[in-house]
Amino acid sequence: MTTNIYEIEDWQGGDIVVFQNHIGIVSDKRNKKGISFVIHHSNPYQLFYEEDILERRNDLVGHYRIS
């Protein structure tokens, strides 16, 4: 699937996103621009597991959907 986060209609809750050294699941929640949040766990001090991180990351390598 697309890795362009600005193709809003191609991102659905439950999709899997893969970063260079990390993996997450696309949330059904979106930010004000319509970009999906990601559910992930990156460190033991993380306050929230559902975060608006797609625009801040530059290491997105894959976007998948199981159907």
PDB file of N, CA, C and O in Angstrom:
ATOM      1  N   MET A   1       0.840  -1.176   0.000  1.00  0.00           N
ATOM      2  CA  MET A   1       0.000   0.000   0.000  1.00  0.00           C
ATOM      3  C   MET A   1       0.886   1.241   0.000  1.00  0.00           C
ATOM      4  O   MET A   1       2.107   1.147   0.126  1.00  0.00           O
ATOM      5  N   THR A   2       0.267   2.381  -0.141  1.00  0.00           N
ATOM      6  CA  THR A   2       1.015   3.629  -0.204  1.00  0.00           C
ATOM      7  C   THR A   2       1.733   3.942   1.106  1.00  0.00           C
ATOM      8  O   THR A   2       1.254   3.599   2.187  1.00  0.00           O
ATOM      9  N   THR A   3       2.868   4.586   0.997  1.00  0.00           N
ATOM     10  CA  THR A   3       3.545   5.109   2.182  1.00  0.00           C
ATOM     11  C   THR A   3       3.414   6.627   2.245  1.00  0.00           C
ATOM     12  O   THR A   3       4.005   7.278   3.107  1.00  0.00           O
ATOM     13  N   ASN A   4       2.629   7.185   1.315  1.00  0.00           N
ATOM     14  CA  ASN A   4       2.375   8.622   1.321  1.00  0.00           C
ATOM     15  C   ASN A   4       1.261   8.904   2.335  1.00  0.00           C
ATOM     16  O   ASN A   4       0.096   8.586   2.096  1.00  0.00           O
ATOM     17  N   ILE A   5       1.634   9.499   3.456  1.00  0.00           N
ATOM     18  CA  ILE A   5       0.660   9.729   4.534  1.00  0.00           C
ATOM     19  C   ILE A   5      -0.398  10.757   4.161  1.00  0.00           C
ATOM     20  O   ILE A   5      -1.413  10.872   4.847  1.00  0.00           O
ATOM     21  N   TYR A   6      -0.179  11.502   3.088  1.00  0.00           N
ATOM     22  CA  TYR A   6      -1.135  12.525   2.672  1.00  0.00           C
ATOM     23  C   TYR A   6      -2.201  11.969   1.725  1.00  0.00           C
ATOM     24  O   TYR A   6      -3.104  12.705   1.326  1.00  0.00           O
ATOM     25  N   GLU A   7      -2.117  10.697   1.360  1.00  0.00           N
ATOM     26  CA  GLU A   7      -3.185  10.033   0.605  1.00  0.00           C
ATOM     27  C   GLU A   7      -4.150   9.462   1.641  1.00  0.00           C
ATOM     28  O   GLU A   7      -4.209   8.251   1.859  1.00  0.00           O
ATOM     29  N   ILE A   8      -4.890  10.344   2.262  1.00  0.00           N
ATOM     30  CA  ILE A   8      -5.713  10.081   3.441  1.00  0.00           C
ATOM     31  C   ILE A   8      -6.653   8.883   3.260  1.00  0.00           C
ATOM     32  O   ILE A   8      -6.794   8.065   4.169  1.00  0.00           O
ATOM     33  N   GLU A   9      -7.290   8.777   2.103  1.00  0.00           N
ATOM     34  CA  GLU A   9      -8.293   7.735   1.891  1.00  0.00           C
ATOM     35  C   GLU A   9      -7.692   6.322   1.863  1.00  0.00           C
ATOM     36  O   GLU A   9      -8.427   5.342   1.978  1.00  0.00           O
ATOM     37  N   ASP A  10      -6.381   6.210   1.714  1.00  0.00           N
ATOM     38  CA  ASP A  10      -5.722   4.900   1.656  1.00  0.00           C
ATOM     39  C   ASP A  10      -5.283   4.378   3.019  1.00  0.00           C
ATOM     40  O   ASP A  10      -4.701   3.297   3.106  1.00  0.00           O
ATOM     41  N   TRP A  11      -5.551   5.124   4.076  1.00  0.00           N
ATOM     42  CA  TRP A  11      -5.140   4.721   5.429  1.00  0.00           C
ATOM     43  C   TRP A  11      -6.382   4.387   6.246  1.00  0.00           C
ATOM     44  O   TRP A  11      -7.286   5.211   6.384  1.00  0.00           O
ATOM     45  N   GLN A  12      -6.418   3.146   6.797  1.00  0.00           N
ATOM     46  CA  GLN A  12      -7.559   2.695   7.593  1.00  0.00           C
ATOM     47  C   GLN A  12      -7.076   2.132   8.918  1.00  0.00           C
ATOM     48  O   GLN A  12      -5.969   1.604   9.025  1.00  0.00           O
ATOM     49  N   GLY A  13      -7.935   2.257   9.928  1.00  0.00           N
ATOM     50  CA  GLY A  13      -7.635   1.656  11.214  1.00  0.00           C
ATOM     51  C   GLY A  13      -7.380   0.163  11.060  1.00  0.00           C
ATOM     52  O   GLY A  13      -8.117  -0.527  10.355  1.00  0.00           O
ATOM     53  N   GLY A  14      -6.348  -0.332  11.711  1.00  0.00           N
ATOM     54  CA  GLY A  14      -5.994  -1.739  11.623  1.00  0.00           C
ATOM     55  C   GLY A  14      -4.880  -2.026  10.639  1.00  0.00           C
ATOM     56  O   GLY A  14      -4.300  -3.112  10.665  1.00  0.00           O
ATOM     57  N   ASP A  15      -4.566  -1.070   9.767  1.00  0.00           N
ATOM     58  CA  ASP A  15      -3.436  -1.251   8.856  1.00  0.00           C
ATOM     59  C   ASP A  15      -2.151  -1.367   9.670  1.00  0.00           C
ATOM     60  O   ASP A  15      -2.074  -0.877  10.797  1.00  0.00           O
ATOM     61  N   ILE A  16      -1.165  -2.006   9.104  1.00  0.00           N
ATOM     62  CA  ILE A  16       0.131  -2.174   9.769  1.00  0.00           C
ATOM     63  C   ILE A  16       1.132  -1.247   9.101  1.00  0.00           C
ATOM     64  O   ILE A  16       1.213  -1.191   7.874  1.00  0.00           O
ATOM     65  N   VAL A  17       1.896  -0.518   9.910  1.00  0.00           N
ATOM     66  CA  VAL A  17       2.957   0.342   9.385  1.00  0.00           C
ATOM     67  C   VAL A  17       4.303  -0.156   9.909  1.00  0.00           C
ATOM     68  O   VAL A  17       4.444  -0.525  11.075  1.00  0.00           O
ATOM     69  N   VAL A  18       5.272  -0.155   9.019  1.00  0.00           N
ATOM     70  CA  VAL A  18       6.606  -0.627   9.365  1.00  0.00           C
ATOM     71  C   VAL A  18       7.588   0.512   9.148  1.00  0.00           C
ATOM     72  O   VAL A  18       7.642   1.117   8.077  1.00  0.00           O
ATOM     73  N   PHE A  19       8.359   0.789  10.186  1.00  0.00           N
ATOM     74  CA  PHE A  19       9.431   1.763  10.122  1.00  0.00           C
ATOM     75  C   PHE A  19      10.747   0.987  10.088  1.00  0.00           C
ATOM     76  O   PHE A  19      10.728  -0.237  10.211  1.00  0.00           O
ATOM     77  N   GLN A  20      11.874   1.649   9.928  1.00  0.00           N
ATOM     78  CA  GLN A  20      13.153   0.944   9.834  1.00  0.00           C
ATOM     79  C   GLN A  20      13.408   0.028  11.021  1.00  0.00           C
ATOM     80  O   GLN A  20      13.854  -1.103  10.826  1.00  0.00           O
ATOM     81  N   ASN A  21      13.145   0.469  12.225  1.00  0.00           N
ATOM     82  CA  ASN A  21      13.385  -0.354  13.415  1.00  0.00           C
ATOM     83  C   ASN A  21      12.182  -0.394  14.345  1.00  0.00           C
ATOM     84  O   ASN A  21      12.330  -0.485  15.563  1.00  0.00           O
ATOM     85  N   HIS A  22      10.981  -0.324  13.758  1.00  0.00           N
ATOM     86  CA  HIS A  22       9.789  -0.181  14.593  1.00  0.00           C
ATOM     87  C   HIS A  22       8.579  -0.632  13.787  1.00  0.00           C
ATOM     88  O   HIS A  22       8.619  -0.652  12.556  1.00  0.00           O
ATOM     89  N   ILE A  23       7.506  -0.993  14.478  1.00  0.00           N
ATOM     90  CA  ILE A  23       6.265  -1.392  13.803  1.00  0.00           C
ATOM     91  C   ILE A  23       5.087  -0.858  14.608  1.00  0.00           C
ATOM     92  O   ILE A  23       5.175  -0.717  15.828  1.00  0.00           O
ATOM     93  N   GLY A  24       3.994  -0.564  13.931  1.00  0.00           N
ATOM     94  CA  GLY A  24       2.810  -0.056  14.621  1.00  0.00           C
ATOM     95  C   GLY A  24       1.546  -0.420  13.865  1.00  0.00           C
ATOM     96  O   GLY A  24       1.590  -0.977  12.768  1.00  0.00           O
ATOM     97  N   ILE A  25       0.422  -0.090  14.477  1.00  0.00           N
ATOM     98  CA  ILE A  25      -0.887  -0.329  13.869  1.00  0.00           C
ATOM     99  C   ILE A  25      -1.594   1.018  13.724  1.00  0.00           C
ATOM    100  O   ILE A  25      -1.618   1.826  14.653  1.00  0.00           O
ATOM    101  N   VAL A  26      -2.155   1.238  12.567  1.00  0.00           N
ATOM    102  CA  VAL A  26      -2.858   2.493  12.292  1.00  0.00           C
ATOM    103  C   VAL A  26      -4.133   2.543  13.122  1.00  0.00           C
ATOM    104  O   VAL A  26      -4.896   1.578  13.164  1.00  0.00           O
ATOM    105  N   SER A  27      -4.356   3.665  13.776  1.00  0.00           N
ATOM    106  CA  SER A  27      -5.537   3.883  14.600  1.00  0.00           C
ATOM    107  C   SER A  27      -6.697   4.384  13.743  1.00  0.00           C
ATOM    108  O   SER A  27      -6.500   4.806  12.603  1.00  0.00           O
ATOM    109  N   ASP A  28      -7.892   4.335  14.295  1.00  0.00           N
ATOM    110  CA  ASP A  28      -9.041   4.932  13.609  1.00  0.00           C
ATOM    111  C   ASP A  28      -9.148   6.421  13.927  1.00  0.00           C
ATOM    112  O   ASP A  28      -9.989   7.113  13.352  1.00  0.00           O
ATOM    113  N   LYS A  29      -8.310   6.922  14.831  1.00  0.00           N
ATOM    114  CA  LYS A  29      -8.291   8.354  15.147  1.00  0.00           C
ATOM    115  C   LYS A  29      -7.362   9.078  14.192  1.00  0.00           C
ATOM    116  O   LYS A  29      -6.382   8.511  13.708  1.00  0.00           O
ATOM    117  N   ARG A  30      -7.680  10.342  13.924  1.00  0.00           N
ATOM    118  CA  ARG A  30      -6.884  11.153  12.996  1.00  0.00           C
ATOM    119  C   ARG A  30      -6.636  12.536  13.577  1.00  0.00           C
ATOM    120  O   ARG A  30      -7.383  13.006  14.435  1.00  0.00           O
ATOM    121  N   ASN A  31      -5.577  13.181  13.098  1.00  0.00           N
ATOM    122  CA  ASN A  31      -5.303  14.544  13.548  1.00  0.00           C
ATOM    123  C   ASN A  31      -6.160  15.527  12.738  1.00  0.00           C
ATOM    124  O   ASN A  31      -6.980  15.103  11.923  1.00  0.00           O
ATOM    125  N   LYS A  32      -5.980  16.813  12.954  1.00  0.00           N
ATOM    126  CA  LYS A  32      -6.803  17.829  12.290  1.00  0.00           C
ATOM    127  C   LYS A  32      -6.634  17.830  10.777  1.00  0.00           C
ATOM    128  O   LYS A  32      -7.527  18.271  10.054  1.00  0.00           O
ATOM    129  N   LYS A  33      -5.487  17.338  10.290  1.00  0.00           N
ATOM    130  CA  LYS A  33      -5.233  17.264   8.849  1.00  0.00           C
ATOM    131  C   LYS A  33      -5.801  15.990   8.232  1.00  0.00           C
ATOM    132  O   LYS A  33      -5.799  15.840   7.010  1.00  0.00           O
ATOM    133  N   GLY A  34      -6.289  15.067   9.072  1.00  0.00           N
ATOM    134  CA  GLY A  34      -6.840  13.812   8.589  1.00  0.00           C
ATOM    135  C   GLY A  34      -5.837  12.670   8.573  1.00  0.00           C
ATOM    136  O   GLY A  34      -6.162  11.568   8.130  1.00  0.00           O
ATOM    137  N   ILE A  35      -4.623  12.918   9.052  1.00  0.00           N
ATOM    138  CA  ILE A  35      -3.577  11.887   9.069  1.00  0.00           C
ATOM    139  C   ILE A  35      -3.773  11.002  10.288  1.00  0.00           C
ATOM    140  O   ILE A  35      -3.986  11.483  11.401  1.00  0.00           O
ATOM    141  N   SER A  36      -3.698   9.707  10.057  1.00  0.00           N
ATOM    142  CA  SER A  36      -3.972   8.724  11.108  1.00  0.00           C
ATOM    143  C   SER A  36      -2.948   8.730  12.232  1.00  0.00           C
ATOM    144  O   SER A  36      -1.764   8.992  12.021  1.00  0.00           O
ATOM    145  N   PHE A  37      -3.434   8.435  13.428  1.00  0.00           N
ATOM    146  CA  PHE A  37      -2.559   8.185  14.568  1.00  0.00           C
ATOM    147  C   PHE A  37      -2.032   6.758  14.431  1.00  0.00           C
ATOM    148  O   PHE A  37      -2.565   5.971  13.649  1.00  0.00           O
ATOM    149  N   VAL A  38      -0.996   6.427  15.182  1.00  0.00           N
ATOM    150  CA  VAL A  38      -0.420   5.082  15.178  1.00  0.00           C
ATOM    151  C   VAL A  38      -0.384   4.559  16.606  1.00  0.00           C
ATOM    152  O   VAL A  38      -0.021   5.284  17.532  1.00  0.00           O
ATOM    153  N   ILE A  39      -0.761   3.301  16.778  1.00  0.00           N
ATOM    154  CA  ILE A  39      -0.670   2.633  18.070  1.00  0.00           C
ATOM    155  C   ILE A  39       0.648   1.871  18.066  1.00  0.00           C
ATOM    156  O   ILE A  39       0.886   1.029  17.200  1.00  0.00           O
ATOM    157  N   HIS A  40       1.507   2.173  19.047  1.00  0.00           N
ATOM    158  CA  HIS A  40       2.834   1.569  19.076  1.00  0.00           C
ATOM    159  C   HIS A  40       3.411   1.657  20.478  1.00  0.00           C
ATOM    160  O   HIS A  40       2.863   2.329  21.351  1.00  0.00           O
ATOM    161  N   HIS A  41       4.510   0.978  20.677  1.00  0.00           N
ATOM    162  CA  HIS A  41       5.214   1.026  21.963  1.00  0.00           C
ATOM    163  C   HIS A  41       6.695   1.172  21.651  1.00  0.00           C
ATOM    164  O   HIS A  41       7.302   0.267  21.079  1.00  0.00           O
ATOM    165  N   SER A  42       7.284   2.313  22.026  1.00  0.00           N
ATOM    166  CA  SER A  42       8.674   2.553  21.645  1.00  0.00           C
ATOM    167  C   SER A  42       9.650   2.539  22.814  1.00  0.00           C
ATOM    168  O   SER A  42      10.833   2.258  22.624  1.00  0.00           O
ATOM    169  N   ASN A  43       9.175   2.836  24.014  1.00  0.00           N
ATOM    170  CA  ASN A  43      10.084   2.810  25.158  1.00  0.00           C
ATOM    171  C   ASN A  43       9.291   2.725  26.460  1.00  0.00           C
ATOM    172  O   ASN A  43       8.092   3.006  26.469  1.00  0.00           O
ATOM    173  N   PRO A  44       9.942   2.342  27.561  1.00  0.00           N
ATOM    174  CA  PRO A  44       9.215   2.161  28.825  1.00  0.00           C
ATOM    175  C   PRO A  44       8.697   3.461  29.445  1.00  0.00           C
ATOM    176  O   PRO A  44       7.876   3.414  30.360  1.00  0.00           O
ATOM    177  N   TYR A  45       9.156   4.608  28.969  1.00  0.00           N
ATOM    178  CA  TYR A  45       8.732   5.908  29.512  1.00  0.00           C
ATOM    179  C   TYR A  45       7.659   6.583  28.668  1.00  0.00           C
ATOM    180  O   TYR A  45       7.277   7.720  28.943  1.00  0.00           O
ATOM    181  N   GLN A  46       7.175   5.896  27.652  1.00  0.00           N
ATOM    182  CA  GLN A  46       6.157   6.444  26.764  1.00  0.00           C
ATOM    183  C   GLN A  46       4.856   6.653  27.539  1.00  0.00           C
ATOM    184  O   GLN A  46       4.381   5.743  28.219  1.00  0.00           O
ATOM    185  N   LEU A  47       4.286   7.844  27.438  1.00  0.00           N
ATOM    186  CA  LEU A  47       3.053   8.162  28.166  1.00  0.00           C
ATOM    187  C   LEU A  47       1.805   7.648  27.455  1.00  0.00           C
ATOM    188  O   LEU A  47       0.872   7.175  28.103  1.00  0.00           O
ATOM    189  N   PHE A  48       1.785   7.738  26.127  1.00  0.00           N
ATOM    190  CA  PHE A  48       0.617   7.345  25.345  1.00  0.00           C
ATOM    191  C   PHE A  48       1.033   6.330  24.287  1.00  0.00           C
ATOM    192  O   PHE A  48       2.119   6.437  23.718  1.00  0.00           O
ATOM    193  N   TYR A  49       0.184   5.356  24.023  1.00  0.00           N
ATOM    194  CA  TYR A  49       0.491   4.341  23.012  1.00  0.00           C
ATOM    195  C   TYR A  49      -0.168   4.646  21.676  1.00  0.00           C
ATOM    196  O   TYR A  49       0.201   4.061  20.658  1.00  0.00           O
ATOM    197  N   GLU A  50      -1.118   5.536  21.666  1.00  0.00           N
ATOM    198  CA  GLU A  50      -1.770   5.978  20.436  1.00  0.00           C
ATOM    199  C   GLU A  50      -1.307   7.407  20.202  1.00  0.00           C
ATOM    200  O   GLU A  50      -1.687   8.320  20.935  1.00  0.00           O
ATOM    201  N   GLU A  51      -0.485   7.597  19.175  1.00  0.00           N
ATOM    202  CA  GLU A  51       0.152   8.901  18.981  1.00  0.00           C
ATOM    203  C   GLU A  51       0.083   9.365  17.527  1.00  0.00           C
ATOM    204  O   GLU A  51      -0.080   8.571  16.601  1.00  0.00           O
ATOM    205  N   ASP A  52       0.212  10.665  17.369  1.00  0.00           N
ATOM    206  CA  ASP A  52       0.249  11.322  16.072  1.00  0.00           C
ATOM    207  C   ASP A  52       1.722  11.415  15.650  1.00  0.00           C
ATOM    208  O   ASP A  52       2.364  12.447  15.849  1.00  0.00           O
ATOM    209  N   ILE A  53       2.253  10.331  15.067  1.00  0.00           N
ATOM    210  CA  ILE A  53       3.695  10.293  14.777  1.00  0.00           C
ATOM    211  C   ILE A  53       4.048  10.222  13.299  1.00  0.00           C
ATOM    212  O   ILE A  53       5.215  10.393  12.947  1.00  0.00           O
ATOM    213  N   LEU A  54       3.087   9.979  12.430  1.00  0.00           N
ATOM    214  CA  LEU A  54       3.426   9.748  11.024  1.00  0.00           C
ATOM    215  C   LEU A  54       4.129  10.937  10.376  1.00  0.00           C
ATOM    216  O   LEU A  54       5.030  10.735   9.562  1.00  0.00           O
ATOM    217  N   GLU A  55       3.753  12.150  10.706  1.00  0.00           N
ATOM    218  CA  GLU A  55       4.400  13.318  10.099  1.00  0.00           C
ATOM    219  C   GLU A  55       5.794  13.565  10.676  1.00  0.00           C
ATOM    220  O   GLU A  55       6.622  14.209  10.033  1.00  0.00           O
ATOM    221  N   ARG A  56       6.056  13.064  11.869  1.00  0.00           N
ATOM    222  CA  ARG A  56       7.368  13.283  12.506  1.00  0.00           C
ATOM    223  C   ARG A  56       8.398  12.238  12.104  1.00  0.00           C
ATOM    224  O   ARG A  56       9.597  12.475  12.251  1.00  0.00           O
ATOM    225  N   ARG A  57       7.965  11.099  11.606  1.00  0.00           N
ATOM    226  CA  ARG A  57       8.892  10.014  11.267  1.00  0.00           C
ATOM    227  C   ARG A  57       9.299  10.126   9.803  1.00  0.00           C
ATOM    228  O   ARG A  57       8.466  10.423   8.947  1.00  0.00           O
ATOM    229  N   ASN A  58      10.555   9.895   9.517  1.00  0.00           N
ATOM    230  CA  ASN A  58      11.018   9.905   8.128  1.00  0.00           C
ATOM    231  C   ASN A  58      11.584   8.545   7.727  1.00  0.00           C
ATOM    232  O   ASN A  58      12.327   8.435   6.751  1.00  0.00           O
ATOM    233  N   ASP A  59      11.221   7.499   8.498  1.00  0.00           N
ATOM    234  CA  ASP A  59      11.759   6.165   8.241  1.00  0.00           C
ATOM    235  C   ASP A  59      10.673   5.128   7.942  1.00  0.00           C
ATOM    236  O   ASP A  59      10.859   3.939   8.205  1.00  0.00           O
ATOM    237  N   LEU A  60       9.548   5.574   7.397  1.00  0.00           N
ATOM    238  CA  LEU A  60       8.454   4.672   7.041  1.00  0.00           C
ATOM    239  C   LEU A  60       8.864   3.848   5.821  1.00  0.00           C
ATOM    240  O   LEU A  60       9.199   4.403   4.774  1.00  0.00           O
ATOM    241  N   VAL A  61       8.837   2.527   5.961  1.00  0.00           N
ATOM    242  CA  VAL A  61       9.251   1.659   4.852  1.00  0.00           C
ATOM    243  C   VAL A  61       8.127   0.782   4.310  1.00  0.00           C
ATOM    244  O   VAL A  61       8.261   0.216   3.225  1.00  0.00           O
ATOM    245  N   GLY A  62       7.023   0.658   5.043  1.00  0.00           N
ATOM    246  CA  GLY A  62       5.940  -0.178   4.546  1.00  0.00           C
ATOM    247  C   GLY A  62       4.603   0.127   5.188  1.00  0.00           C
ATOM    248  O   GLY A  62       4.530   0.597   6.323  1.00  0.00           O
ATOM    249  N   HIS A  63       3.547  -0.150   4.439  1.00  0.00           N
ATOM    250  CA  HIS A  63       2.164   0.059   4.879  1.00  0.00           C
ATOM    251  C   HIS A  63       1.370  -1.119   4.325  1.00  0.00           C
ATOM    252  O   HIS A  63       1.300  -1.309   3.111  1.00  0.00           O
ATOM    253  N   TYR A  64       0.771  -1.912   5.220  1.00  0.00           N
ATOM    254  CA  TYR A  64       0.131  -3.152   4.810  1.00  0.00           C
ATOM    255  C   TYR A  64      -1.274  -3.265   5.391  1.00  0.00           C
ATOM    256  O   TYR A  64      -1.599  -2.657   6.411  1.00  0.00           O
ATOM    257  N   ARG A  65      -2.096  -4.062   4.710  1.00  0.00           N
ATOM    258  CA  ARG A  65      -3.442  -4.345   5.191  1.00  0.00           C
ATOM    259  C   ARG A  65      -3.721  -5.829   4.980  1.00  0.00           C
ATOM    260  O   ARG A  65      -3.505  -6.363   3.893  1.00  0.00           O
ATOM    261  N   ILE A  66      -4.193  -6.473   6.013  1.00  0.00           N
ATOM    262  CA  ILE A  66      -4.566  -7.875   5.895  1.00  0.00           C
ATOM    263  C   ILE A  66      -6.040  -7.927   5.540  1.00  0.00           C
ATOM    264  O   ILE A  66      -6.878  -7.363   6.242  1.00  0.00           O
ATOM    265  N   SER A  67      -6.347  -8.597   4.464  1.00  0.00           N
ATOM    266  CA  SER A  67      -7.758  -8.677   4.050  1.00  0.00           C
ATOM    267  C   SER A  67      -8.154 -10.084   3.712  1.00  0.00           C
ATOM    268  O   SER A  67      -9.303 -10.332   3.345  1.00  0.00           O
TER     269      SER A  67
END
